[in-house]
Amino acid sequence: MKKIKYFVLLFLLCFLFIASSCNKEELFEYSHITLVNYLDDSKSYSGIQIKEIKDKSIYDIIIPEEINGEKVVSIGDYAFSNCFKLKSIYIPETVKEIGKEAFSTDINLEKITLPNSVISIGIDAFKNCNALKCNEKDNGLYIGNDSNPYLCLLKIKENKNYFKIDDNCKFLLEGSFEDSQLDYLIINKSLIYVPDNAFGYKAQVHKIYYSGSEEEWNNFIDLIIKNHTNDNNNQIFSATKYYYSINKDKETKEGLYWYYDTDNKIVEKINK
């Protein structure tokens, strides 16, 4: 009889634990966050913005794609900042932008799933998130998702004299190349965002090998100028630029070009 009572009590405790866990997730989706309808005339999308989380003690968050029938498209400025117990967060593919300091000082945040849908990341979005477990590749530390683990470059691991930004990387962050002394930097044409202070005053870059054409580079520079408020990324403008040569030694237009030889080494070509 005592054994039966014990198992009944154990069952009830398990049931209450599961129920409380479910309720907590439901409260997060509807009660623990402040929501606003989000519509910006300069953007081509609208929906829900997560403006603020009320329960700073929450430790595991899965942001839903929709809340009350509206797509979640934006995480507001400071929305999850100072959540000292937060360890993991999943951001769905509906989210287009992440605001300024959205996750700043989440000192225990270890895992974040950053979706491919993101087109804008605010200043210092991951400032002081020193516990983040990054995806490492060729001396770079990245965050992303299962299909693209190299979506965003947090920083380079060691200060070497060269670096290649992964072909699938779209974003740099503040301090990605802080104090770097680079003889050359390979930049892919998928990169769409370079924030202020990605390099900083002390960084040096002598040569840039760009994986696109001169026209594509100029469009990329226009984006950088549009997003910048200071001159902390002058290294991009002052470095000697080489544009990728599809035809290798058969380029007809004047300029500086580069390509890989059969041993996967960089070859420079000057067309006069």
C-alpha positions in Angstrom: 0.0 0.0 0.0 2.8 2.3 0.9 4.5 1.6 -2.5 1.3 2.5 -4.3 1.0 5.8 -2.4 4.6 6.6 -3.2 4.2 6.0 -6.9 0.9 8.1 -6.9 2.8 10.9 -5.2 5.7 10.7 -7.6 3.3 10.8 -10.6 1.5 13.9 -9.2 4.9 15.7 -8.7 5.9 14.9 -12.2 2.6 16.1 -13.6 2.9 19.4 -11.6 6.4 19.9 -12.8 5.5 19.4 -16.5 2.4 21.6 -16.1 4.4 24.4 -14.5 7.0 24.2 -17.3 4.3 24.5 -19.9 2.7 27.4 -18.2 6.0 29.2 -18.0 6.5 28.9 -21.8 2.9 30.2 -22.3 3.5 33.1 -20.0 6.6 34.0 -21.9 4.8 34.1 -25.2 1.9 36.3 -23.9 2.6 37.8 -20.5 6.3 38.0 -19.9 7.0 40.2 -22.9 5.8 43.6 -24.1 4.7 43.6 -27.7 4.1 46.4 -30.2 2.7 46.3 -33.7 5.7 47.1 -35.9 5.4 48.9 -39.2 8.1 51.1 -40.7 7.5 52.9 -44.0 11.1 52.4 -45.0 10.8 48.6 -44.6 9.0 46.1 -46.8 7.7 44.1 -43.8 5.4 44.5 -40.8 4.4 42.4 -37.8 5.2 42.1 -34.1 8.2 43.5 -32.4 9.4 42.1 -29.1 10.0 45.3 -27.2 10.9 44.1 -23.7 11.0 40.9 -21.6 9.6 41.4 -18.1 10.9 38.2 -16.5 14.7 38.7 -16.4 15.1 35.4 -14.6 14.1 33.3 -17.6 16.9 31.0 -18.8 15.7 29.2 -22.0 13.7 31.1 -24.7 12.1 29.9 -27.9 10.6 32.9 -29.7 7.6 31.8 -31.7 7.2 32.6 -35.4 3.7 34.1 -34.7 2.0 35.7 -31.7 -1.8 36.1 -31.9 -1.7 35.5 -35.6 1.0 38.1 -36.3 4.5 37.3 -37.5 7.4 38.2 -35.1 9.6 40.3 -37.3 11.7 42.4 -34.9 13.6 42.2 -31.6 13.7 45.7 -30.2 16.5 47.7 -28.7 17.6 46.3 -25.3 14.8 43.7 -25.4 16.7 40.9 -23.7 19.6 42.9 -22.2 20.7 42.1 -18.6 19.0 38.7 -18.6 21.8 37.3 -16.4 20.3 33.8 -16.2 19.6 33.4 -19.9 21.5 30.5 -21.4 19.9 29.8 -24.8 17.6 31.6 -27.2 16.0 30.5 -30.5 15.1 33.2 -33.0 12.7 32.1 -35.8 13.1 32.6 -39.5 10.4 35.4 -39.5 12.7 37.9 -37.7 14.2 40.5 -40.0 16.0 42.8 -37.5 17.7 42.7 -34.1 17.9 46.0 -32.3 20.7 47.9 -30.5 22.0 46.0 -27.4 19.2 43.5 -27.8 21.2 40.9 -25.8 23.9 43.0 -24.2 25.3 41.8 -20.9 23.6 38.4 -21.0 26.7 37.1 -19.3 25.6 33.4 -19.2 24.2 33.2 -22.7 25.8 30.2 -24.3 23.7 29.4 -27.4 21.8 31.6 -29.9 20.2 30.5 -33.1 20.5 33.4 -35.6 18.2 33.0 -38.6 19.0 33.5 -42.2 16.1 35.9 -42.5 17.9 38.6 -40.5 18.9 41.7 -42.6 19.9 44.1 -39.8 21.8 43.8 -36.5 22.0 46.8 -34.2 25.0 48.3 -32.5 26.4 46.1 -29.6 23.6 43.6 -30.0 25.8 40.9 -28.3 28.0 43.1 -26.1 29.5 41.3 -23.1 28.0 38.0 -24.1 31.3 36.4 -23.3 29.9 32.9 -22.6 28.7 32.4 -26.2 29.7 29.1 -27.7 30.8 30.0 -31.2 31.3 28.1 -34.5 35.0 28.1 -35.3 36.4 28.1 -38.8 39.8 29.3 -40.1 40.6 31.4 -37.0 37.1 33.0 -37.0 34.5 32.7 -34.3 31.0 32.8 -35.8 27.3 32.5 -34.7 24.5 31.4 -37.0 22.1 28.4 -37.4 22.2 24.7 -38.5 22.1 25.5 -42.2 24.6 28.4 -41.9 26.7 28.4 -38.8 28.9 31.2 -40.1 26.3 33.9 -40.6 27.8 36.4 -38.3 31.5 37.0 -37.4 31.9 37.8 -33.8 35.7 38.1 -33.8 38.9 36.5 -35.0 40.5 34.1 -32.5 44.2 34.9 -32.9 46.0 37.9 -34.4 47.5 36.5 -37.5 48.7 38.4 -40.6 45.8 37.3 -42.8 42.2 36.3 -42.6 39.4 35.1 -44.9 35.9 35.9 -44.0 33.7 32.9 -44.7 31.8 32.9 -48.0 28.5 32.5 -46.1 29.1 35.3 -43.6 26.8 38.3 -44.0 27.5 40.4 -40.9 30.5 41.7 -39.0 30.1 43.1 -35.4 31.8 45.8 -33.4 35.3 44.7 -32.6 35.4 41.8 -35.1 38.9 42.9 -36.2 39.9 45.0 -33.2 43.7 45.5 -33.1 44.2 43.2 -36.0 47.4 43.6 -38.0 46.6 42.1 -41.4 48.8 41.9 -44.5 45.6 40.9 -46.4 41.9 40.3 -45.8 39.7 38.3 -48.1 36.1 39.7 -48.2 33.3 37.7 -49.8 30.6 39.5 -51.8 27.9 38.0 -49.6 28.9 40.4 -46.8 26.1 43.1 -46.4 26.9 44.8 -43.1 30.0 46.3 -41.5 29.2 48.3 -38.4 31.1 51.2 -36.9 34.2 50.0 -35.0 34.4 46.6 -36.7 38.1 47.4 -37.0 38.8 50.2 -34.6 41.6 52.7 -34.6 44.6 50.3 -34.1 43.7 47.8 -36.7 45.6 47.7 -40.0 44.8 46.1 -43.3 47.3 46.5 -46.2 45.5 44.6 -48.9 41.9 43.5 -49.5 41.1 40.7 -51.9 37.4 41.1 -52.8 35.5 38.1 -54.3 33.4 40.2 -56.6 33.8 42.8 -59.3 34.8 46.5 -58.9 31.2 47.5 -59.4 30.0 45.1 -56.7 32.7 46.5 -54.4 31.4 50.1 -55.0 27.9 49.0 -54.1 29.2 47.4 -50.9 31.1 50.6 -50.0 27.9 52.6 -50.5 26.2 50.4 -47.9 29.1 50.9 -45.5 29.0 54.7 -45.9 25.2 54.6 -45.4 25.5 52.8 -42.1 28.5 54.7 -40.7 28.5 57.6 -38.3 32.3 57.8 -37.8 35.6 57.0 -39.5 36.6 53.9 -37.4 36.7 51.6 -40.5 39.1 53.7 -42.6 41.1 50.5 -43.2 38.5 49.3 -45.7 38.9 52.5 -47.7 42.7 52.9 -47.5 43.7 49.3 -48.2 44.8 48.3 -51.7 41.9 46.5 -53.4 42.1 43.6 -55.7 39.0 42.3 -57.5 38.4 38.7 -58.3 39.3 37.7 -61.8 36.9 35.2 -63.3 39.0 35.1 -66.5 42.3 34.9 -64.6 45.0 36.2 -66.9 42.6 37.3 -69.6 41.1 40.5 -68.0 40.9 43.4 -70.5 39.8 46.2 -68.0 42.6 48.1 -66.3 43.0 47.5 -62.6 44.2 45.1 -59.8 43.0 41.5 -59.9 43.5 38.3 -58.1 42.6 34.6 -58.4 43.6 31.2 -57.0 46.1 29.1 -58.8 46.0 25.3 -59.0 47.6 25.0 -55.6 44.9 27.3 -54.1 47.4 30.1 -53.6 46.6 33.8 -54.3 47.9 35.2 -57.6 47.9 39.0 -58.1 47.6 40.5 -61.6 48.0 44.2 -62.6 46.2 45.1 -65.8 47.5 48.3 -67.5 
